[in-house]
């Protein structure tokens, strides 16, 4: 239905909008009858709703509706014609027609008089029913808001706030004007919508609805209000509101119209009509937000093209759950659906009884009876093509079109049980992969790095050979360095860990790699289905002394190894594990030593590098702390990496050299690092999922990785190099770093 303006002089609003604070639960739908007939009617008279409430209103439900036509302090603000009508109309709808809020818990803040007999009659009815009518100065509005916010008593209650006035934006902050507002002093005199939204969240109400019907413009644009197009910043401010859905009456660069023929803003008029039953229902007979959006958007755009000087296109932004909120239902259609369901239920029960008798008579097997029962009781939209064929076979059986002895042969002709089980598993996995890809794409669009890394891990686990896996991994890693985790060790001491992404790599060294040891093979693929955290640095003396205050890392030939920011040394693997146990209790996270595969995966930095630095032998300048010319200058009996100088004779402060692509420092050199695994002579039978290898092998010989400040031989500085020590072995060049799962 399209109403045409009787005059080309209708006033224009810059924006009207419905802003819904979406909640996990919503109010129950209202029963609704057939759509009202579309007939001509007097100005300002709306169609009567054809429904009745289906639940008692909550005792704590409350509502405030604000409508401002007259602006008493700022003569530069153009008066509005139908803001008061819009506030009265929505109040009447929710309090007296939907019966969602008791009239005595309904408040109106108005400035100016209603236009038209219909609005005046609705206001009188509301007042007689007990609704509170008050002024609309800023202080009055906030006092009324305070009262309605305090009314709801629990999460089952509903809170509704509607605002209809001029709206403006300044510095990205959205404002609406009270009666005494002054445009030149928005921050001091206008109502900050962000503050209103924050106030609503303090209510105990579990369902909160904010309806915003306002014209908007740039506050310092000059000229009179009410005739400037919608500002980009105002739309962005609304769209950024977390956890909210936005339905606005026009887009950027457009204006919103008022229509004297109906006594409302065009957008509000169609919104009221939609909720009175003219929005289409879905297949279940329900009118949901999605149907309301489509009805309002289509009719407003159509009206503006036929009556206005420019188009007006409402827009919506919000989560899918908000679109699915049921607001009303067509009772006739719901009754028809219910009757069809009753008839289907009777037919299903009849078929189930016949099937049961066949099973009792041993005409069919227990397995056949179970399959038939599952098909008869399944929702049709859950049955695939093969299931529908099997269902037809069982219907023919019940209707005596085929003998029971032929049942299994006919079922197997469709698909054997083994084939069906395998196909369903493939389809389940494919659906899971598709859903994961969809969520991963959304996380990338939102630039949600943590969620994207988690979903990449799930995708890797579900489909390690997915043809696009590498592309997705590059996109995720393109979001930047993984987020760091900081653990509080107490006493002002903290520990930083970085998130290592899910993925896979070839562990060990290829046979042709120079300097390779036989214990580095066979080379094998290891997949990490989930990301994990690893210490950004080796554990320092200061960090270790939070666990063992009297620990002394000592010195080497008089050069200290004991400064707070040097890596802790002279610790056994059992000492390292004891520290992890302490930090687990301290932090609440499952802190542990990394597995050997985690260590090598992290060391290779995602690009499979042969050495911890990027490049080949010898190391480039400042690649890490190895035996160099500095120690040679102090101790002539040392052999350094030829021509290499890192500036440290012994261990260096952690983080003295550049991080690898995962954000880890000192993965090569500085100190050897304990791993969780027991040493095995080679990788035959090693885990391929990133777990520590703690069975078999040499149960008294844990693994060391990474080499140290005292090594100059390229064989020992490769990413694949392994070493061993006893559980109580301690060394001036041996330390560790920690790891933990991505979830606490």
BADO-770665 format. One record per residue (C-alpha): x, y, z. Coordinates in steps of 0.2 Angstrom, whole numbers. Layout:
<recs>
{rec {X,Y,Z}}
...
</recs>
This chain:
<recs>
{rec {0,0,0}}
{rec {6,17,-4}}
{rec {0,34,3}}
{rec {3,49,-7}}
{rec {6,66,0}}
{rec {-8,78,-3}}
{rec {5,92,-4}}
{rec {22,94,-11}}
{rec {27,105,5}}
{rec {29,90,17}}
{rec {43,93,29}}
{rec {58,83,28}}
{rec {68,74,42}}
{rec {86,71,40}}
{rec {86,53,48}}
{rec {74,42,57}}
{rec {80,25,64}}
{rec {76,10,74}}
{rec {90,5,85}}
{rec {88,-12,93}}
{rec {99,-17,107}}
{rec {99,-36,103}}
{rec {98,-48,117}}
{rec {100,-67,118}}
{rec {81,-68,123}}
{rec {67,-58,117}}
{rec {49,-55,122}}
{rec {36,-69,116}}
{rec {27,-65,100}}
{rec {10,-58,100}}
{rec {-5,-67,92}}
{rec {-10,-58,76}}
{rec {-25,-60,65}}
{rec {-26,-57,46}}
{rec {-18,-42,39}}
{rec {-29,-27,39}}
{rec {-37,-21,23}}
{rec {-29,-7,14}}
{rec {-42,7,13}}
{rec {-42,25,12}}
{rec {-44,34,29}}
{rec {-44,50,37}}
{rec {-28,60,40}}
{rec {-18,53,55}}
{rec {-29,38,57}}
{rec {-19,21,57}}
{rec {-26,4,53}}
{rec {-32,-5,69}}
{rec {-21,-20,74}}
{rec {-29,-37,72}}
{rec {-21,-47,86}}
{rec {-21,-50,104}}
{rec {-7,-52,117}}
{rec {-2,-70,121}}
{rec {7,-68,137}}
{rec {4,-57,153}}
{rec {15,-42,153}}
{rec {30,-42,165}}
{rec {27,-33,181}}
{rec {43,-23,179}}
{rec {41,-19,160}}
{rec {43,0,158}}
{rec {44,12,143}}
{rec {48,30,140}}
{rec {43,39,123}}
{rec {50,56,119}}
{rec {43,67,105}}
{rec {49,85,102}}
{rec {41,97,90}}
{rec {45,113,98}}
{rec {62,119,103}}
{rec {61,133,116}}
{rec {79,139,117}}
{rec {86,139,100}}
{rec {77,148,86}}
{rec {89,141,73}}
{rec {81,124,75}}
{rec {67,121,64}}
{rec {51,115,73}}
{rec {45,97,68}}
{rec {27,93,64}}
{rec {25,75,69}}
{rec {39,70,81}}
{rec {25,71,95}}
{rec {14,60,85}}
{rec {27,47,82}}
{rec {31,46,101}}
{rec {12,45,105}}
{rec {9,32,91}}
{rec {23,21,97}}
{rec {18,23,115}}
{rec {0,18,111}}
{rec {6,3,101}}
{rec {17,-4,114}}
{rec {6,0,129}}
{rec {-12,-2,123}}
{rec {-11,-12,107}}
{rec {3,-24,110}}
{rec {0,-23,129}}
{rec {18,-26,132}}
{rec {20,-12,145}}
{rec {7,-7,158}}
{rec {1,11,155}}
{rec {6,16,173}}
{rec {24,11,169}}
{rec {23,21,152}}
{rec {30,39,152}}
{rec {30,52,138}}
{rec {41,67,137}}
{rec {33,79,125}}
{rec {36,97,118}}
{rec {23,104,107}}
{rec {5,98,103}}
{rec {0,83,94}}
{rec {-6,85,76}}
{rec {-23,78,71}}
{rec {-38,70,80}}
{rec {-31,53,80}}
{rec {-15,58,89}}
{rec {-25,68,102}}
{rec {-37,54,105}}
{rec {-22,42,107}}
{rec {-14,54,120}}
{rec {-30,56,129}}
{rec {-32,37,130}}
{rec {-15,34,136}}
{rec {-17,48,150}}
{rec {-34,40,155}}
{rec {-26,23,156}}
{rec {-12,30,168}}
{rec {2,34,157}}
{rec {13,49,164}}
{rec {14,64,153}}
{rec {28,76,156}}
{rec {39,90,148}}
{rec {54,86,138}}
{rec {68,98,144}}
{rec {85,89,146}}
{rec {84,87,165}}
{rec {66,81,163}}
{rec {71,67,151}}
{rec {85,61,161}}
{rec {74,60,177}}
{rec {61,50,167}}
{rec {74,39,160}}
{rec {81,36,178}}
{rec {64,31,183}}
{rec {60,19,169}}
{rec {78,11,170}}
{rec {75,7,189}}
{rec {58,-1,185}}
{rec {63,-18,178}}
{rec {67,-31,192}}
{rec {75,-46,182}}
{rec {81,-52,165}}
{rec {63,-57,160}}
{rec {57,-39,160}}
{rec {57,-27,145}}
{rec {63,-9,144}}
{rec {58,2,129}}
{rec {64,20,126}}
{rec {59,30,110}}
{rec {66,46,105}}
{rec {59,57,91}}
{rec {68,74,89}}
{rec {82,83,79}}
{rec {98,73,79}}
{rec {116,79,76}}
{rec {134,73,76}}
{rec {149,81,83}}
{rec {166,73,83}}
{rec {159,56,80}}
{rec {147,57,95}}
{rec {128,56,91}}
{rec {116,68,100}}
{rec {97,71,100}}
{rec {90,88,105}}
{rec {79,90,120}}
{rec {66,104,120}}
{rec {79,116,128}}
{rec {94,111,118}}
{rec {105,123,109}}
{rec {114,117,93}}
{rec {130,128,96}}
{rec {133,119,113}}
{rec {129,101,109}}
{rec {140,93,122}}
{rec {132,104,136}}
{rec {114,105,131}}
{rec {110,90,120}}
{rec {107,71,124}}
{rec {122,60,121}}
{rec {115,44,113}}
{rec {130,35,119}}
{rec {126,39,137}}
{rec {108,34,135}}
{rec {114,17,128}}
{rec {126,15,143}}
{rec {112,19,155}}
{rec {100,6,147}}
{rec {114,-7,150}}
{rec {113,-4,169}}
{rec {95,-9,169}}
{rec {91,-26,176}}
{rec {79,-29,161}}
{rec {85,-43,150}}
{rec {77,-36,134}}
{rec {80,-18,130}}
{rec {73,-9,115}}
{rec {78,9,109}}
{rec {68,17,95}}
{rec {77,32,88}}
{rec {67,43,76}}
{rec {77,59,73}}
{rec {83,70,59}}
{rec {102,73,58}}
{rec {114,85,51}}
{rec {131,92,54}}
{rec {129,104,69}}
{rec {140,118,62}}
{rec {134,117,44}}
{rec {124,133,45}}
{rec {106,136,40}}
{rec {90,129,48}}
{rec {89,111,55}}
{rec {79,97,47}}
{rec {84,99,29}}
{rec {102,93,28}}
{rec {107,75,22}}
{rec {112,62,34}}
{rec {130,64,40}}
{rec {143,49,37}}
{rec {150,51,55}}
{rec {132,49,63}}
{rec {129,33,53}}
{rec {146,26,58}}
{rec {143,30,76}}
{rec {128,20,76}}
{rec {135,6,66}}
{rec {150,4,78}}
{rec {138,1,93}}
{rec {143,-16,99}}
{rec {129,-29,101}}
{rec {116,-18,93}}
{rec {106,-18,78}}
{rec {102,-2,68}}
{rec {87,1,57}}
{rec {88,19,50}}
{rec {76,28,39}}
{rec {89,35,26}}
{rec {106,33,20}}
{rec {121,44,19}}
{rec {117,60,8}}
{rec {98,57,9}}
{rec {84,65,19}}
{rec {69,58,28}}
{rec {52,64,25}}
{rec {37,68,35}}
{rec {19,65,27}}
{rec {5,76,33}}
{rec {-7,64,24}}
{rec {-4,51,38}}
{rec {2,62,52}}
{rec {18,54,55}}
{rec {36,53,48}}
{rec {35,41,32}}
{rec {47,29,41}}
{rec {38,28,57}}
{rec {21,27,48}}
{rec {27,11,39}}
{rec {35,5,55}}
{rec {18,6,64}}
{rec {9,-2,49}}
{rec {22,-17,49}}
{rec {20,-20,67}}
{rec {1,-19,66}}
{rec {1,-34,54}}
{rec {5,-28,36}}
{rec {23,-35,36}}
{rec {23,-52,28}}
{rec {25,-68,38}}
{rec {38,-81,36}}
{rec {34,-99,33}}
{rec {30,-102,51}}
{rec {17,-87,51}}
{rec {29,-76,61}}
{rec {32,-58,58}}
{rec {51,-55,62}}
{rec {63,-41,62}}
{rec {68,-47,45}}
{rec {51,-45,38}}
{rec {48,-28,46}}
{rec {65,-22,38}}
{rec {59,-28,21}}
{rec {42,-21,22}}
{rec {48,-4,29}}
{rec {62,-2,17}}
{rec {52,-6,2}}
{rec {38,5,5}}
{rec {48,20,11}}
{rec {59,19,-5}}
{rec {44,17,-16}}
{rec {35,32,-7}}
{rec {50,43,-9}}
{rec {52,40,-27}}
{rec {34,44,-31}}
{rec {32,59,-19}}
{rec {49,66,-14}}
{rec {62,76,-23}}
{rec {74,62,-20}}
{rec {75,44,-14}}
{rec {75,39,4}}
{rec {82,21,7}}
{rec {81,14,25}}
{rec {96,3,30}}
{rec {99,-10,43}}
{rec {115,-16,52}}
{rec {115,-29,65}}
{rec {118,-47,70}}
{rec {108,-61,62}}
{rec {100,-65,78}}
{rec {92,-48,78}}
{rec {84,-51,61}}
{rec {76,-67,68}}
{rec {67,-60,83}}
{rec {49,-64,82}}
{rec {38,-48,84}}
{rec {20,-54,80}}
{rec {11,-68,71}}
{rec {-3,-71,59}}
{rec {-15,-81,70}}
{rec {-25,-88,55}}
{rec {-9,-94,46}}
{rec {-2,-101,63}}
{rec {-18,-110,66}}
{rec {-18,-118,48}}
{rec {0,-123,51}}
{rec {-4,-131,67}}
{rec {-19,-140,60}}
{rec {-7,-147,46}}
{rec {5,-152,59}}
{rec {-9,-161,69}}
{rec {-14,-170,53}}
{rec {4,-175,49}}
{rec {7,-181,67}}
{rec {-9,-192,66}}
{rec {-2,-199,50}}
{rec {15,-202,57}}
{rec {8,-210,73}}
{rec {-2,-222,61}}
{rec {13,-226,51}}
{rec {23,-229,67}}
{rec {10,-241,74}}
{rec {10,-251,58}}
{rec {29,-252,58}}
{rec {29,-258,76}}
{rec {17,-272,72}}
{rec {28,-278,58}}
{rec {42,-278,70}}
{rec {32,-288,83}}
{rec {28,-300,70}}
{rec {46,-302,65}}
{rec {42,-296,48}}
{rec {56,-283,49}}
{rec {72,-283,59}}
{rec {76,-272,74}}
{rec {88,-262,63}}
{rec {74,-259,49}}
{rec {62,-254,62}}
{rec {74,-241,70}}
{rec {78,-234,52}}
{rec {60,-233,47}}
{rec {55,-224,64}}
{rec {69,-211,62}}
{rec {63,-207,44}}
{rec {45,-206,49}}
{rec {49,-194,63}}
{rec {62,-183,55}}
{rec {58,-166,49}}
{rec {57,-166,30}}
{rec {70,-152,28}}
{rec {83,-163,37}}
{rec {81,-178,24}}
{rec {93,-179,9}}
{rec {88,-187,-7}}
{rec {93,-204,-2}}
{rec {83,-203,14}}
{rec {68,-197,4}}
{rec {70,-213,-7}}
{rec {71,-224,9}}
{rec {56,-215,16}}
{rec {46,-219,0}}
{rec {51,-238,2}}
{rec {44,-238,20}}
{rec {28,-229,15}}
{rec {26,-243,1}}
{rec {29,-256,15}}
{rec {16,-249,26}}
{rec {3,-247,12}}
{rec {6,-265,7}}
{rec {13,-261,-10}}
{rec {29,-271,-7}}
{rec {32,-287,4}}
{rec {42,-286,20}}
{rec {55,-299,13}}
{rec {60,-286,-1}}
{rec {62,-272,11}}
{rec {81,-273,13}}
{rec {85,-276,-5}}
{rec {76,-260,-10}}
{rec {84,-251,4}}
{rec {101,-257,-1}}
{rec {97,-252,-19}}
{rec {97,-234,-13}}
{rec {112,-236,-2}}
{rec {120,-249,10}}
{rec {121,-244,28}}
{rec {140,-243,26}}
{rec {139,-232,11}}
{rec {126,-221,20}}
{rec {137,-219,36}}
{rec {152,-215,26}}
{rec {143,-202,15}}
{rec {135,-194,31}}
{rec {152,-192,39}}
{rec {159,-184,23}}
{rec {144,-172,22}}
{rec {146,-168,40}}
{rec {164,-164,38}}
{rec {161,-154,23}}
{rec {147,-144,32}}
{rec {159,-141,46}}
{rec {173,-135,35}}
{rec {161,-123,25}}
{rec {154,-116,42}}
{rec {172,-114,48}}
{rec {177,-105,32}}
{rec {162,-93,34}}
{rec {167,-89,52}}
{rec {185,-87,47}}
{rec {180,-75,33}}
{rec {170,-65,45}}
{rec {184,-64,57}}
{rec {196,-58,44}}
{rec {184,-44,38}}
{rec {182,-39,57}}
{rec {201,-40,58}}
{rec {199,-51,74}}
{rec {216,-58,74}}
{rec {213,-70,89}}
{rec {197,-77,82}}
{rec {205,-79,65}}
{rec {220,-89,72}}
{rec {209,-100,82}}
{rec {198,-104,67}}
{rec {213,-107,56}}
{rec {218,-120,68}}
{rec {201,-128,67}}
{rec {202,-128,48}}
{rec {219,-136,48}}
{rec {213,-150,60}}
{rec {197,-153,49}}
{rec {205,-152,32}}
{rec {224,-152,32}}
{rec {224,-155,14}}
{rec {211,-141,9}}
{rec {217,-133,-7}}
{rec {215,-116,0}}
{rec {223,-119,17}}
{rec {239,-110,13}}
{rec {230,-95,6}}
{rec {219,-93,22}}
{rec {235,-95,32}}
{rec {243,-81,23}}
{rec {228,-70,25}}
{rec {227,-73,44}}
{rec {245,-71,47}}
{rec {244,-55,37}}
{rec {234,-47,51}}
{rec {251,-44,60}}
{rec {261,-52,74}}
{rec {250,-63,85}}
{rec {243,-55,101}}
{rec {255,-57,116}}
{rec {250,-64,133}}
{rec {257,-57,148}}
{rec {258,-67,165}}
{rec {260,-58,181}}
{rec {273,-67,192}}
{rec {271,-54,206}}
{rec {283,-41,213}}
{rec {282,-31,197}}
{rec {289,-45,187}}
{rec {279,-51,171}}
{rec {282,-64,157}}
{rec {277,-61,139}}
{rec {272,-75,128}}
{rec {267,-74,109}}
{rec {253,-84,100}}
{rec {260,-97,88}}
{rec {247,-100,74}}
{rec {240,-117,70}}
{rec {248,-125,55}}
{rec {260,-139,50}}
{rec {279,-141,45}}
{rec {292,-154,41}}
{rec {301,-158,57}}
{rec {319,-164,56}}
{rec {331,-162,42}}
{rec {332,-168,24}}
{rec {346,-181,21}}
{rec {355,-168,10}}
{rec {356,-154,23}}
{rec {374,-150,27}}
{rec {379,-155,45}}
{rec {364,-166,47}}
{rec {364,-179,61}}
{rec {355,-196,59}}
{rec {344,-192,75}}
{rec {336,-178,65}}
{rec {327,-191,54}}
{rec {316,-197,46}}
{rec {309,-180,42}}
{rec {290,-180,45}}
{rec {275,-169,44}}
{rec {268,-162,61}}
{rec {252,-153,61}}
{rec {246,-141,75}}
{rec {227,-140,75}}
{rec {227,-127,88}}
{rec {238,-112,91}}
{rec {248,-111,107}}
{rec {258,-98,117}}
{rec {277,-99,119}}
{rec {288,-88,129}}
{rec {293,-72,119}}
{rec {310,-74,128}}
{rec {320,-87,138}}
{rec {316,-86,156}}
{rec {326,-73,165}}
{rec {335,-73,182}}
{rec {323,-61,188}}
{rec {308,-71,183}}
{rec {315,-87,190}}
{rec {320,-79,206}}
{rec {301,-75,209}}
{rec {300,-94,211}}
{rec {317,-98,219}}
{rec {323,-81,227}}
{rec {341,-88,231}}
{rec {345,-94,214}}
{rec {362,-89,207}}
{rec {366,-92,189}}
{rec {384,-88,193}}
{rec {398,-83,181}}
{rec {409,-89,167}}
{rec {428,-85,171}}
{rec {422,-69,181}}
{rec {409,-63,168}}
{rec {392,-63,176}}
{rec {378,-74,171}}
{rec {367,-68,185}}
{rec {360,-51,180}}
{rec {341,-50,181}}
{rec {338,-48,162}}
{rec {350,-62,157}}
{rec {342,-80,154}}
{rec {343,-91,170}}
{rec {356,-105,168}}
{rec {362,-118,180}}
{rec {344,-126,180}}
{rec {340,-144,177}}
{rec {325,-150,167}}
{rec {317,-154,184}}
{rec {320,-137,190}}
{rec {312,-130,174}}
{rec {297,-141,177}}
{rec {295,-136,195}}
{rec {295,-118,189}}
{rec {282,-122,177}}
{rec {271,-130,191}}
{rec {273,-114,201}}
{rec {269,-103,187}}
{rec {254,-113,184}}
{rec {247,-110,201}}
{rec {252,-92,200}}
{rec {244,-88,184}}
{rec {230,-101,183}}
{rec {236,-106,166}}
{rec {243,-124,161}}
{rec {261,-118,159}}
{rec {273,-131,154}}
{rec {289,-134,144}}
{rec {287,-134,125}}
{rec {287,-151,116}}
{rec {301,-153,105}}
{rec {290,-152,89}}
{rec {283,-135,96}}
{rec {300,-129,99}}
{rec {306,-133,81}}
{rec {290,-127,73}}
{rec {292,-110,82}}
{rec {310,-109,78}}
{rec {307,-111,60}}
{rec {296,-96,60}}
{rec {283,-102,48}}
{rec {295,-102,33}}
{rec {305,-118,36}}
{rec {321,-109,39}}
{rec {336,-120,40}}
{rec {344,-108,53}}
{rec {335,-98,67}}
{rec {340,-82,57}}
{rec {334,-79,39}}
{rec {347,-85,27}}
{rec {361,-97,26}}
{rec {378,-100,35}}
{rec {387,-90,42}}
{rec {375,-79,52}}
{rec {372,-62,46}}
{rec {377,-47,58}}
{rec {367,-47,74}}
{rec {358,-63,71}}
{rec {360,-69,89}}
{rec {372,-73,103}}
{rec {384,-86,97}}
{rec {403,-89,101}}
{rec {410,-73,92}}
{rec {425,-62,91}}
{rec {420,-54,108}}
{rec {423,-69,118}}
{rec {439,-73,108}}
{rec {445,-56,113}}
{rec {443,-60,131}}
{rec {448,-79,131}}
{rec {461,-83,118}}
{rec {457,-102,119}}
{rec {440,-99,111}}
{rec {436,-103,93}}
{rec {423,-90,87}}
{rec {411,-90,71}}
{rec {424,-82,59}}
{rec {421,-64,58}}
{rec {405,-63,68}}
{rec {403,-51,82}}
{rec {388,-49,93}}
{rec {395,-39,107}}
{rec {393,-52,121}}
{rec {406,-64,128}}
{rec {393,-74,137}}
{rec {374,-74,138}}
{rec {366,-58,133}}
{rec {350,-49,140}}
{rec {335,-58,133}}
{rec {328,-48,117}}
{rec {345,-41,112}}
{rec {342,-47,95}}
{rec {328,-46,82}}
{rec {313,-58,84}}
{rec {309,-71,71}}
{rec {293,-70,61}}
{rec {282,-77,76}}
{rec {289,-64,87}}
{rec {301,-75,97}}
{rec {319,-69,102}}
{rec {335,-80,104}}
{rec {328,-96,97}}
{rec {346,-99,92}}
{rec {360,-96,103}}
{rec {361,-87,120}}
{rec {356,-103,130}}
{rec {351,-121,126}}
{rec {332,-124,131}}
{rec {324,-139,139}}
{rec {310,-147,131}}
{rec {296,-159,138}}
{rec {301,-174,127}}
{rec {313,-189,132}}
{rec {326,-191,119}}
{rec {324,-204,105}}
{rec {338,-209,93}}
{rec {328,-204,79}}
{rec {310,-199,74}}
{rec {303,-216,70}}
{rec {286,-217,78}}
{rec {286,-199,84}}
{rec {270,-190,87}}
{rec {263,-180,72}}
{rec {251,-169,81}}
{rec {263,-158,91}}
{rec {262,-168,107}}
{rec {278,-171,118}}
{rec {285,-188,115}}
{rec {286,-195,133}}
{rec {285,-214,130}}
{rec {299,-225,125}}
{rec {316,-218,121}}
{rec {329,-214,135}}
{rec {318,-210,150}}
{rec {333,-202,159}}
{rec {338,-191,145}}
{rec {327,-176,141}}
{rec {330,-165,125}}
{rec {339,-149,124}}
{rec {336,-137,108}}
{rec {343,-121,101}}
{rec {362,-121,105}}
{rec {370,-107,116}}
{rec {382,-92,117}}
{rec {396,-104,118}}
{rec {394,-113,101}}
{rec {402,-108,84}}
{rec {399,-123,74}}
{rec {385,-122,60}}
{rec {380,-140,63}}
{rec {374,-135,81}}
{rec {366,-119,76}}
{rec {353,-127,63}}
{rec {335,-127,68}}
{rec {334,-146,67}}
{rec {349,-149,79}}
{rec {345,-159,94}}
{rec {355,-162,110}}
{rec {352,-172,127}}
{rec {356,-171,145}}
{rec {351,-180,161}}
{rec {336,-174,171}}
{rec {347,-167,184}}
{rec {360,-160,172}}
{rec {365,-141,174}}
{rec {375,-130,164}}
{rec {381,-112,162}}
{rec {374,-112,145}}
{rec {357,-121,148}}
{rec {341,-113,152}}
{rec {323,-114,146}}
{rec {307,-105,140}}
{rec {289,-110,143}}
{rec {273,-113,133}}
{rec {255,-114,136}}
{rec {239,-118,127}}
{rec {229,-104,118}}
{rec {215,-106,130}}
{rec {217,-104,149}}
</recs>
